[in-house]
């Protein structure tokens, strides 16, 4: 039997990872849009406003689709060696013990691509948690 975990009806393959950090929401938001940008997105200069495009030194490009301060960033995310873009959403939620950070990515092309990106975003989230500790 094939494993179809993460396969959606109309958005290809998707994944989600989340962790809670013991830091206030406003501090975590500031980290994501300023100092932590190289950690989670890559080395780039970016305004992070709807319609802004970006390209990282690591070879990822995309466009900011939406920004809701202290809640969500939604952007396209495409490495140079991919023939398609994906949608990446970073969501922050106030939690009893701090702030919950969630990464959600969809429009992935295959189960293998999903597995690679799940590994990638899990590692990124661990670095983010370490930075905010």
C-alpha positions in Angstrom: 0.0 0.0 0.0 1.3 3.5 -0.9 1.8 6.1 1.8 -0.3 9.1 0.8 0.3 11.1 4.0 0.3 14.7 3.0 -1.4 14.2 -0.3 -4.3 16.7 -0.8 -7.2 16.6 -3.2 -6.2 19.8 -5.1 -2.9 21.3 -3.6 -0.5 18.5 -4.3 1.5 17.3 -1.4 1.7 19.3 1.8 3.4 19.4 5.2 3.2 21.2 8.5 5.6 21.5 11.4 5.0 23.5 14.6 6.7 24.2 17.9 6.0 26.4 20.9 8.7 28.7 22.3 8.7 30.5 25.6 8.7 34.0 24.1 6.0 36.6 23.6 4.3 36.9 20.3 5.6 40.4 19.5 9.2 39.3 20.1 8.8 36.2 17.9 7.2 38.3 15.1 10.0 40.8 15.2 12.5 37.9 14.9 10.7 36.5 11.8 10.6 39.8 9.9 14.0 41.2 11.0 16.9 39.3 12.7 15.7 35.8 12.0 15.1 36.2 8.3 18.4 34.5 7.3 17.7 31.6 9.6 14.3 30.6 8.3 14.2 32.0 4.7 17.9 32.5 3.7 20.2 35.4 3.1 18.2 38.0 1.3 17.2 41.6 1.5 13.4 41.7 1.5 10.7 44.1 2.5 8.2 41.4 3.4 5.2 43.3 2.1 2.6 41.9 -0.3 3.9 41.8 -3.9 7.6 42.0 -2.9 9.8 39.5 -4.6 12.9 37.9 -3.1 15.9 35.8 -4.1 18.2 34.2 -1.5 21.9 33.6 -1.7 21.0 29.9 -1.3 19.1 30.0 -4.6 15.4 30.2 -3.5 13.1 32.8 -5.0 9.5 33.8 -4.6 7.0 36.5 -3.9 5.2 37.7 -0.7 1.5 36.9 -1.2 0.2 38.3 2.1 1.3 39.6 5.5 -0.8 39.9 8.6 1.4 41.4 11.3 2.0 39.2 14.4 0.0 36.4 12.7 1.0 35.2 9.3 3.4 35.5 6.3 2.4 33.7 3.1 4.8 33.5 0.2 5.8 31.4 -2.8 9.0 29.4 -2.4 11.0 27.9 -5.2 14.6 26.6 -5.3 16.5 27.1 -8.5 16.4 23.4 -9.4 12.6 23.1 -9.2 10.3 23.6 -12.2 7.4 24.7 -9.9 6.8 27.0 -7.0 5.2 26.1 -3.7 3.3 28.0 -1.1 4.9 28.5 2.3 3.0 29.9 5.2 4.5 30.9 8.5 1.9 31.3 11.3 2.3 32.6 14.8 -0.2 32.0 17.6 -0.1 33.1 21.2 0.0 30.0 23.5 -0.3 29.5 27.2 3.5 29.1 27.5 4.6 31.6 24.8 4.2 31.5 21.1 3.4 28.6 18.7 5.3 28.8 15.4 4.0 26.9 12.4 5.4 26.3 9.0 3.0 24.9 6.3 4.0 24.2 2.8 1.8 23.0 -0.1 1.9 22.4 -3.8 4.8 20.0 -3.4 5.3 17.7 -6.4 5.8 14.3 -4.8 6.0 12.3 -1.6 9.8 12.5 -2.0 9.8 16.2 -2.2 7.5 16.4 0.8 9.9 14.2 2.8 12.8 16.4 1.9 11.0 19.6 2.8 9.6 18.1 6.0 13.2 17.4 7.0 14.2 20.9 5.9 11.5 22.8 7.8 11.9 20.6 10.9 15.6 21.6 11.0 14.8 25.2 10.3 12.3 25.3 13.1 14.9 23.7 15.5 17.3 26.6 14.6 14.6 29.1 15.2 13.7 27.6 18.6 17.4 27.7 19.5 17.7 31.3 18.5 14.6 32.3 20.5 15.6 30.3 23.6 
